[in-house]
Amino acid sequence: IFKFHSQCENATVGDIVFLIDGSTSIEDKSFQEVRTFLSNVIRGLDIGPNKVRVGLAQFSDDTYQEFLLNEHMNKQSLLNAVRQVPHRKGGTLTGQALEFLLEEYFTKQAGSRADERVPQIAVVITDGDSSDDVSEPARKLRNHGVLLFSIGVGQINQEELNKIASVPRFRLNIDSFDALQKWLTIDTPFIECKRANVADIVFIVDESGSIKEANFQLMRTFLSSIISGLEVGLARVRLGIVTYNEMQTAQLYLNTFQTKTDILQLINFMPYSGGGTNTGAALDFTLKNIFNEKRGSRKGVQKVAVVVTDGKSQDSVVVPAATLRRAGVTVYAVGIKDANEAELREMATSPPEKHVFIVDSFTQLKSLEQTLQKSIRNEHKQQLIECKQKKSAFDKKGILFLKWLQRH
């Protein structure tokens, strides 16, 4: 998690909340290993009110507020607080604990700086299967812009760890608590500055019932191929993804994890829901919730929206599309099969010859990949000086933990 100034000076910045399992299945000796692990992580961070803030919650049958993000603003105070954390004991209600983080920790009152575009990170450490559902609470946290890591100890359910983690690469499984320490390495970073292309690009993807799962997989492949050819990064091209039917879901904000590998993994696991086709509402949602400074949209940076749909919208696209374009967003419209050409032209930026693409089937999307990719690249050539953190690793296998680039 790094914030860079134009002079290429760097200072670490982020809000990190650790959620630790305190259930009875964890022995006191093992719980002490967790305390030691947390202390070692904290020693490697640049702690301060304007740098890295750390919060800690513990869960069993209940969730306990050990300390909030704004309670300990120096390293020694944090280390003392971690040393004094009691082992609560009880059951394993992980889902309830994730809800607790959203309501009690990732708020301005608790010290979260999300409104200042500071990266929000939660790290879950557990040794057992949850007695309640973790999928929905984890989804809510991700939609709130929180990056989730999951660390499982022992014979834990891998599927559950995957449901918690933002992407599978942010899941770590180890054999025992005493093995925690050997996984931790924090490499010394260095800075490299160079010119880079820059844009904020959001894909607005139809997931209505007419598409079906097999065709939605072809849409996933289409997105992945386009993204593979872009210069992705928080200081370069930032990407957002919205899926929609009658409702809209933010799958990826512009300031969520922004390495190409992470985004491609997210797309691969992106769910298909079916339902209706409210494209107008999706355009409105995108402008208000994605092209938003709190969600990573940058002033003075070119903005692009790419709508991918297979049918006519059940609501009007005219006003939402015009509002999006007036906000400075270049709109591309990709229509498949039964998509309405007149509606695609209503959405897209003029001239339609450059911004509207139509294919007869989902399998033909592949034929558009290079054309659309080239069109986006050629039309948006804005550059800036990029100062990039070259490496900062969470463990010896390269599980990322502290790699966040944020342009200031």
C-alpha positions as CSV (number, residue, x, y, z in Angstrom):
1,I,0.0,0.0,0.0
2,F,1.9,3.0,-1.2
3,K,1.1,6.6,-2.0
4,F,3.5,8.5,-4.3
5,H,4.0,12.2,-4.7
6,S,5.0,13.8,-8.0
7,Q,8.6,14.2,-6.9
8,C,8.8,10.4,-6.6
9,E,9.1,10.5,-2.9
10,N,7.1,7.7,-1.2
11,A,5.3,7.1,2.0
12,T,3.2,4.0,3.0
13,V,-0.5,4.6,3.5
14,G,-3.4,2.3,4.2
15,D,-6.1,1.2,6.6
16,I,-5.6,-2.4,7.7
17,V,-8.0,-4.3,9.9
18,F,-7.0,-7.8,11.2
19,L,-9.9,-10.1,12.0
20,I,-8.5,-13.0,14.1
21,D,-10.3,-16.2,15.2
22,G,-10.4,-16.6,19.0
23,S,-12.5,-19.8,19.1
24,T,-11.9,-22.6,21.6
25,S,-10.3,-24.8,19.0
26,I,-7.3,-22.6,19.1
27,E,-4.9,-23.4,22.0
28,D,-3.5,-20.6,24.1
29,K,0.0,-21.3,22.8
30,S,-1.3,-21.0,19.2
31,F,-3.1,-17.8,20.0
32,Q,0.2,-16.4,21.3
33,E,1.7,-17.3,17.9
34,V,-1.0,-15.1,16.3
35,R,-0.1,-12.2,18.6
36,T,3.6,-12.6,17.6
37,F,2.7,-12.7,13.9
38,L,0.6,-9.5,14.2
39,S,3.5,-7.8,16.1
40,N,6.0,-8.8,13.4
41,V,3.7,-7.4,10.7
42,I,3.2,-4.2,12.6
43,R,7.0,-3.8,13.0
44,G,7.4,-3.8,9.3
45,L,4.7,-1.1,8.7
46,D,5.1,2.7,8.6
47,I,2.5,3.4,11.4
48,G,1.1,6.9,11.9
49,P,-2.1,9.0,11.6
50,N,-1.3,10.0,8.0
51,K,0.5,6.7,7.1
52,V,-0.7,3.2,8.0
53,R,-3.4,2.7,10.5
54,V,-4.2,-0.7,12.0
55,G,-7.3,-2.0,13.7
56,L,-8.0,-5.4,15.3
57,A,-11.1,-7.4,15.9
58,Q,-11.5,-11.0,17.4
59,F,-14.3,-13.4,16.8
60,S,-15.8,-16.5,18.2
61,D,-19.5,-16.7,19.1
62,D,-19.4,-12.9,19.2
63,T,-17.2,-10.3,17.6
64,Y,-15.0,-8.2,19.9
65,Q,-13.7,-4.7,19.1
66,E,-10.1,-5.0,20.3
67,F,-9.1,-1.6,18.9
68,L,-10.2,0.6,16.0
69,L,-8.2,2.2,13.3
70,N,-8.0,5.6,15.1
71,E,-7.1,4.2,18.6
72,H,-3.3,3.6,18.3
73,M,-1.4,6.0,16.1
74,N,2.2,5.0,16.9
75,K,4.0,1.6,16.6
76,Q,4.8,1.1,20.3
77,S,1.2,1.8,21.3
78,L,0.0,-0.8,18.7
79,L,2.5,-3.4,19.9
80,N,1.4,-2.9,23.5
81,A,-2.2,-3.3,22.5
82,V,-1.6,-6.5,20.6
83,R,0.3,-8.0,23.5
84,Q,-2.7,-7.4,25.8
85,V,-5.4,-8.9,23.5
86,P,-7.1,-11.7,25.5
87,H,-8.0,-15.1,24.0
88,R,-11.9,-14.9,24.0
89,K,-12.8,-18.5,23.1
90,G,-16.1,-19.9,21.9
91,G,-17.5,-20.9,18.5
92,T,-16.7,-19.7,14.9
93,L,-19.1,-17.2,13.4
94,T,-16.9,-15.7,10.7
95,G,-19.8,-14.3,8.6
96,Q,-21.1,-12.3,11.6
97,A,-17.6,-11.0,12.2
98,L,-17.2,-9.8,8.6
99,E,-20.5,-7.9,8.9
100,F,-19.1,-6.4,12.1
101,L,-16.0,-5.1,10.3
102,L,-18.2,-3.3,7.7
103,E,-20.4,-1.7,10.3
104,E,-17.9,-0.9,13.1
105,Y,-14.4,-0.6,11.5
106,F,-14.6,0.6,7.9
107,T,-16.4,3.8,8.8
108,K,-15.1,7.4,9.1
109,Q,-16.0,7.4,12.8
110,A,-13.7,4.4,13.4
111,G,-10.8,6.0,11.6
112,S,-11.3,4.7,8.0
113,R,-10.0,7.1,5.4
114,A,-11.9,5.6,2.5
115,D,-13.2,9.1,1.6
116,E,-9.6,10.2,1.1
117,R,-9.0,7.3,-1.3
118,V,-6.8,5.4,1.2
119,P,-6.7,1.7,0.4
120,Q,-8.9,-0.4,2.7
121,I,-7.7,-3.9,3.6
122,A,-9.0,-6.7,5.9
123,V,-6.9,-9.7,6.8
124,V,-8.9,-12.7,8.2
125,I,-7.0,-15.4,10.2
126,T,-8.9,-18.5,11.1
127,D,-8.5,-22.2,11.9
128,G,-12.0,-23.6,11.4
129,D,-15.0,-23.7,9.2
130,S,-17.6,-21.0,9.9
131,S,-20.9,-21.9,11.5
132,D,-22.6,-19.2,9.4
133,D,-22.4,-18.0,5.8
134,V,-19.4,-15.9,4.8
135,S,-20.2,-15.3,1.1
136,E,-22.7,-12.4,1.5
137,P,-20.7,-10.5,4.2
138,A,-17.5,-10.8,2.2
139,R,-19.3,-9.6,-1.0
140,K,-20.6,-6.5,1.0
141,L,-17.1,-5.7,2.1
142,R,-15.7,-6.0,-1.4
143,N,-18.5,-3.8,-2.7
144,H,-17.5,-1.3,0.0
145,G,-14.0,-1.2,-1.6
146,V,-12.3,-3.4,1.0
147,L,-9.5,-5.8,-0.2
148,L,-9.9,-9.1,1.6
149,F,-7.1,-11.5,2.4
150,S,-7.8,-14.9,4.1
151,I,-5.2,-17.0,6.1
152,G,-6.3,-20.5,7.0
153,V,-4.5,-22.6,9.6
154,G,-4.7,-26.4,9.5
155,Q,-7.4,-28.5,7.7
156,I,-9.7,-25.6,6.9
157,N,-12.3,-25.5,4.1
158,Q,-10.5,-24.1,1.1
159,E,-13.8,-23.1,-0.6
160,E,-14.6,-20.9,2.4
161,L,-11.2,-19.2,2.3
162,N,-11.8,-18.5,-1.4
163,K,-15.2,-17.0,-0.6
164,I,-13.6,-14.6,1.8
165,A,-10.5,-13.6,-0.3
166,S,-10.9,-11.0,-3.0
167,V,-9.2,-13.3,-5.4
168,P,-7.7,-16.8,-4.9
169,R,-4.2,-15.4,-4.9
170,F,-5.1,-13.5,-1.7
171,R,-5.7,-16.8,0.1
172,L,-3.0,-18.5,2.2
173,N,-3.2,-21.9,3.9
174,I,-0.6,-23.1,6.4
175,D,-0.2,-26.2,8.4
176,S,0.0,-24.7,11.9
177,F,0.1,-21.5,13.9
178,D,3.8,-21.8,14.7
179,A,4.4,-21.9,10.9
180,L,2.9,-18.3,10.6
181,Q,6.3,-16.6,11.4
182,K,8.3,-18.3,8.6
183,W,5.9,-17.1,6.0
184,L,6.3,-13.4,6.7
185,T,8.9,-11.4,4.7
186,I,8.7,-7.8,3.8
187,D,11.1,-6.9,1.1
188,T,12.8,-3.5,0.9
189,P,11.1,-1.6,-2.0
190,F,12.6,0.7,-4.5
191,I,11.1,3.4,-6.8
192,E,11.2,3.6,-10.6
193,C,9.7,6.6,-12.5
194,K,8.7,6.6,-16.1
195,R,6.0,7.8,-18.5
196,A,2.8,5.7,-18.6
197,N,-0.5,5.8,-20.5
198,V,-3.4,6.7,-18.2
199,A,-7.2,6.4,-18.3
200,D,-10.1,5.3,-16.1
201,I,-12.0,2.6,-18.0
202,V,-15.2,0.9,-16.7
203,F,-16.9,-2.1,-18.4
204,I,-20.7,-2.3,-18.0
205,V,-21.6,-5.9,-18.6
206,D,-25.1,-7.3,-19.2
207,E,-25.8,-10.5,-17.2
208,S,-29.5,-10.8,-18.0
209,G,-31.4,-14.1,-18.4
210,S,-31.2,-14.2,-22.2
211,I,-27.4,-14.6,-22.1
212,K,-27.1,-17.9,-20.3
213,E,-24.0,-19.1,-18.4
214,A,-22.1,-20.5,-21.5
215,N,-22.3,-17.2,-23.3
216,F,-21.5,-15.2,-20.2
217,Q,-18.2,-17.2,-20.1
218,L,-17.5,-16.0,-23.6
219,M,-18.1,-12.4,-22.3
220,R,-15.6,-13.1,-19.5
221,T,-13.1,-14.2,-22.1
222,F,-13.8,-11.1,-24.2
223,L,-13.2,-8.8,-21.2
224,S,-10.0,-10.7,-20.3
225,S,-8.6,-10.4,-23.8
226,I,-9.2,-6.6,-24.0
227,I,-7.7,-6.0,-20.5
228,S,-4.7,-8.1,-21.3
229,G,-3.6,-5.5,-23.9
230,L,-3.9,-2.5,-21.6
231,E,-1.3,-0.9,-19.3
232,V,-3.1,-1.7,-16.0
233,G,-2.1,-0.1,-12.7
234,L,-3.4,2.5,-10.2
235,A,-1.0,5.1,-11.8
236,R,-1.8,3.9,-15.3
237,V,-5.0,2.5,-16.6
238,R,-7.5,1.9,-13.8
239,L,-10.3,-0.5,-14.4
240,G,-13.8,-0.9,-13.0
241,I,-16.5,-3.5,-13.8
242,V,-20.2,-3.3,-13.3
243,T,-22.6,-6.2,-14.0
244,Y,-26.3,-5.7,-14.3
245,N,-29.7,-7.2,-14.8
246,E,-32.6,-5.5,-13.0
247,M,-30.0,-4.5,-10.4
248,Q,-26.4,-3.4,-10.6
249,T,-23.4,-4.9,-8.9
250,A,-20.0,-3.2,-8.6
251,Q,-17.6,-6.1,-9.3
252,L,-14.5,-3.8,-9.3
253,Y,-14.0,-0.2,-8.3
254,L,-11.3,2.0,-9.9
255,N,-9.3,1.9,-6.7
256,T,-9.7,-1.7,-5.8
257,F,-6.7,-4.0,-6.5
258,Q,-5.2,-3.0,-9.8
259,T,-2.7,-5.5,-11.1
260,K,-3.6,-7.3,-14.3
261,T,-3.3,-10.7,-12.8
262,D,-5.7,-9.9,-9.9
263,I,-8.3,-8.4,-12.3
264,L,-8.2,-11.4,-14.7
265,Q,-8.7,-13.7,-11.7
266,L,-11.7,-11.6,-10.6
267,I,-13.2,-11.8,-14.0
268,N,-12.8,-15.6,-14.1
269,F,-14.7,-15.9,-10.9
270,M,-17.3,-13.2,-11.7
271,P,-20.8,-14.7,-11.1
272,Y,-23.7,-14.9,-13.6
273,S,-27.1,-14.2,-12.2
274,G,-29.7,-13.9,-15.0
275,G,-32.7,-11.6,-14.8
276,G,-33.9,-8.5,-16.7
277,T,-32.1,-5.8,-18.7
278,N,-32.1,-2.3,-17.1
279,T,-29.2,-0.8,-19.1
280,G,-30.3,2.8,-18.3
281,A,-30.1,2.2,-14.6
282,A,-26.6,0.6,-15.0
283,L,-25.3,3.7,-16.8
284,D,-26.7,5.9,-14.0
285,F,-25.2,3.6,-11.4
286,T,-21.8,3.7,-13.1
287,L,-21.6,7.5,-13.2
288,K,-22.7,7.9,-9.5
289,N,-20.8,5.0,-8.0
290,I,-17.8,4.1,-10.1
291,F,-16.8,7.4,-11.8
292,N,-16.6,8.8,-8.3
293,E,-13.5,10.2,-6.7
294,K,-14.1,8.2,-3.5
295,R,-14.0,5.0,-5.7
296,G,-10.8,6.0,-7.5
297,S,-11.9,8.1,-10.4
298,R,-9.2,10.7,-11.1
299,K,-9.7,14.4,-11.9
300,G,-8.2,15.3,-15.3
301,V,-7.9,11.7,-16.4
302,Q,-9.7,10.5,-19.5
303,K,-12.7,8.4,-18.7
304,V,-14.1,5.5,-20.8
305,A,-17.2,3.3,-20.4
306,V,-17.7,0.1,-22.5
307,V,-21.2,-1.3,-22.5
308,V,-21.6,-4.9,-23.5
309,T,-25.2,-6.1,-24.0
310,D,-27.2,-8.7,-25.9
311,G,-30.7,-7.1,-25.9
312,K,-32.9,-4.1,-25.7
313,S,-33.1,-2.3,-22.4
314,Q,-36.3,-2.5,-20.3
315,D,-35.7,1.1,-19.3
316,S,-34.6,4.2,-21.2
317,V,-30.9,4.8,-21.9
318,V,-31.3,8.2,-23.4
319,V,-31.0,10.5,-20.4
320,P,-28.5,8.3,-18.4
321,A,-26.2,8.0,-21.5
322,A,-26.4,11.7,-22.2
323,T,-25.6,12.5,-18.6
324,L,-22.6,10.1,-18.7
325,R,-21.2,11.7,-21.9
326,R,-21.7,15.2,-20.4
327,A,-19.6,14.2,-17.5
328,G,-16.7,13.7,-19.9
329,V,-17.0,9.9,-20.3
330,T,-16.4,8.4,-23.8
331,V,-19.0,5.6,-24.2
332,Y,-18.4,2.5,-26.4
333,A,-21.4,0.2,-27.1
334,V,-20.9,-3.5,-28.0
335,G,-24.1,-5.2,-29.1
336,I,-24.5,-9.0,-29.5
337,K,-27.2,-10.9,-31.3
338,D,-30.6,-9.2,-30.5
339,A,-29.1,-5.9,-29.3
340,N,-31.0,-2.9,-30.6
341,E,-28.8,-0.9,-32.9
342,A,-30.7,2.4,-32.5
343,E,-30.3,2.0,-28.7
344,L,-26.6,1.3,-29.0
345,R,-26.2,4.5,-31.0
346,E,-28.2,6.4,-28.4
347,M,-25.7,5.3,-25.8
348,A,-22.4,5.7,-27.6
349,T,-20.2,8.7,-28.2
350,S,-20.3,10.2,-31.7
351,P,-19.4,9.3,-34.3
352,P,-21.1,5.8,-33.9
353,E,-18.8,4.4,-36.6
354,K,-16.0,4.6,-34.1
355,H,-17.9,3.8,-30.9
356,V,-20.6,1.2,-31.8
357,F,-19.7,-2.5,-32.5
358,I,-22.2,-5.2,-33.3
359,V,-21.8,-9.0,-33.7
360,D,-24.3,-11.7,-34.6
361,S,-23.3,-14.1,-31.9
362,F,-21.3,-14.4,-28.7
363,T,-18.6,-16.5,-30.4
364,Q,-18.0,-13.6,-32.7
365,L,-16.9,-11.3,-29.8
366,K,-13.4,-12.6,-30.3
367,S,-13.3,-10.8,-33.7
368,L,-13.8,-7.5,-31.9
369,E,-11.1,-7.9,-29.3
370,Q,-8.2,-6.3,-31.2
371,T,-10.4,-3.6,-32.9
372,L,-11.9,-2.4,-29.6
373,Q,-8.6,-2.6,-27.8
374,K,-6.9,-0.6,-30.5
375,S,-9.7,2.0,-30.6
376,I,-9.5,2.6,-26.9
377,R,-5.7,2.9,-26.9
378,N,-5.6,5.2,-29.9
379,E,-8.3,7.6,-28.7
380,H,-6.8,7.8,-25.2
381,K,-3.1,8.6,-25.2
382,Q,-2.8,10.8,-22.2
383,Q,0.4,10.2,-20.3
384,L,1.9,11.0,-16.9
385,I,5.0,10.4,-14.9
386,E,4.6,7.2,-13.0
387,C,6.4,6.5,-9.8
388,K,6.0,2.8,-9.1
389,Q,6.8,0.5,-6.1
390,K,8.8,-2.3,-7.7
391,K,8.3,-5.0,-5.0
392,S,6.8,-5.6,-1.6
393,A,5.8,-9.2,-0.7
394,F,3.7,-10.8,2.0
395,D,5.4,-14.2,2.0
396,K,7.9,-16.3,0.2
397,K,5.4,-17.6,-2.3
398,G,4.7,-14.0,-3.4
399,I,1.2,-13.6,-1.9
400,L,0.7,-9.9,-2.2
401,F,-0.1,-8.0,1.0
402,L,1.5,-4.6,0.9
403,K,1.5,-3.9,-2.9
404,W,-0.8,-1.0,-3.5
405,L,0.0,1.9,-5.8
406,Q,-1.9,5.1,-5.4
407,R,-1.3,8.2,-7.4
408,H,-1.7,11.5,-5.5
